């Protein structure tokens, strides 16, 4: 196993919530998404996996896929006559 820490500037708990569970599904033995201080404007993603970068990328693609499906579902609802912003 290899442990790596990736820093995402301008990100916080939103990205953390999207990634953390997916990192384990993608093969991480350990994963933690940490905003060191509430005033910090960056996220540290700690990953312990055979291939940490591949694990991170797979988790990110999984989150993106789910968000796109959610967007499509919402757009389909809006086009069906529902009141949407």
C-alpha positions as CSV (number, residue, x, y, z in Angstrom):
1,X,0.0,0.0,0.0
2,X,1.0,3.6,-0.7
3,X,-0.2,6.6,1.2
4,X,-0.6,9.9,-0.6
5,X,-2.1,13.3,0.3
6,X,-3.8,15.4,-2.4
7,X,-4.6,19.1,-1.8
8,X,-7.5,20.7,-3.5
9,X,-7.5,24.5,-3.3
10,X,-10.8,26.2,-3.1
11,X,-12.6,23.0,-2.0
12,X,-14.1,21.9,1.3
13,X,-16.7,19.7,2.8
14,X,-18.9,19.5,-0.3
15,X,-16.2,17.7,-2.3
16,X,-15.3,15.7,0.8
17,X,-18.8,14.3,1.1
18,X,-18.9,13.3,-2.5
19,X,-15.5,11.5,-2.4
20,X,-15.0,9.9,0.9
21,X,-17.2,6.8,0.5
22,X,-16.4,6.4,-3.1
23,X,-12.7,6.2,-2.3
24,X,-13.3,3.0,-0.4
25,X,-15.4,1.5,-3.2
26,X,-12.5,2.4,-5.6
27,X,-10.0,0.4,-3.5
28,X,-8.7,2.6,-0.7
29,X,-7.8,0.8,2.5
30,X,-7.8,4.1,4.3
31,X,-9.2,7.4,3.2
32,X,-9.9,10.7,4.9
33,X,-11.0,14.1,3.6
34,X,-9.9,16.9,5.9
35,X,-10.4,20.6,6.0
36,X,-7.7,21.4,8.6
37,X,-9.5,24.5,9.9
38,X,-12.9,26.1,9.2
39,X,-11.3,29.2,7.7
40,X,-9.0,27.2,5.4
41,X,-10.0,27.2,1.8
42,X,-8.6,23.8,0.8
43,X,-9.2,20.2,1.3
44,X,-6.6,17.5,2.0
45,X,-7.5,14.0,0.7
46,X,-5.5,11.2,2.4
47,X,-5.5,7.9,0.5
48,X,-3.8,4.6,1.4
49,X,-4.2,2.3,-1.6
50,X,-2.2,0.2,-4.0
51,X,-2.7,2.9,-6.6
52,X,-3.7,6.1,-4.8
53,X,-4.0,8.4,-7.9
54,X,-6.1,5.8,-9.8
55,X,-8.3,5.4,-6.7
56,X,-8.9,9.1,-6.5
57,X,-9.6,9.5,-10.2
58,X,-12.1,6.6,-10.1
59,X,-13.9,8.1,-7.1
60,X,-14.1,11.5,-8.9
61,X,-15.5,9.9,-12.0
62,X,-18.1,8.0,-9.9
63,X,-19.2,11.3,-8.2
64,X,-19.3,13.0,-11.6
65,X,-21.4,10.3,-13.1
66,X,-23.9,10.4,-10.2
67,X,-24.2,14.2,-10.4
68,X,-24.9,14.0,-14.1
69,X,-27.6,11.4,-13.6
70,X,-29.1,13.6,-10.9
71,X,-29.1,16.6,-13.2
72,X,-30.7,14.6,-16.0
73,X,-33.4,13.5,-13.6
74,X,-34.1,17.0,-12.4
75,X,-34.2,18.3,-16.0
76,X,-36.6,15.6,-17.1
77,X,-38.9,16.6,-14.2
78,X,-38.8,20.2,-15.2
79,X,-39.6,19.5,-18.8
80,X,-42.6,17.5,-17.6
81,X,-44.5,20.6,-16.6
82,X,-43.2,20.9,-13.0
83,X,-42.3,24.3,-11.7
84,X,-38.6,24.6,-11.7
85,X,-36.3,27.6,-11.1
